[in-house]
Amino acid sequence: MGAAKVMESFAKTGKIIESTKSVIKSYNKLGGTVKSVVDKLKK
């Protein structure tokens, strides 16, 4: 039972890491600065 919980937490961690990579990639595509991202969101 303990091993299943460990594996479940690793799976969740993997999903979080992939999401973070995706967000960073998108952020960089938008200009890599908060100001440029905010400007694009306003449009």
C-alpha positions in Angstrom: 0.0 0.0 0.0 2.8 2.4 0.8 4.6 1.7 -2.5 1.4 2.6 -4.4 1.2 6.0 -2.7 4.8 6.7 -3.5 4.2 5.8 -7.2 1.1 7.9 -7.3 3.1 10.9 -5.9 5.8 10.4 -8.5 3.2 10.4 -11.2 1.7 13.6 -9.9 5.2 15.2 -9.7 5.9 14.1 -13.3 2.7 15.8 -14.5 3.6 19.0 -12.6 7.1 19.1 -14.1 5.7 18.6 -17.6 3.1 21.4 -17.0 5.9 23.7 -15.7 8.0 23.0 -18.8 5.0 23.8 -21.0 4.3 27.1 -19.1 8.0 28.2 -19.3 8.1 27.4 -23.0 5.0 29.4 -23.6 6.3 32.3 -21.5 9.5 32.4 -23.5 7.5 32.4 -26.8 5.6 35.4 -25.6 8.8 37.4 -25.1 10.2 36.1 -21.8 9.3 39.1 -19.7 6.3 39.8 -17.5 5.6 43.1 -19.3 5.5 41.5 -22.7 3.2 38.7 -21.5 0.8 41.3 -19.9 0.9 43.3 -23.1 -0.1 40.3 -25.1 -2.8 39.3 -22.7 -4.3 42.8 -22.9 -4.6 42.4 -26.7 
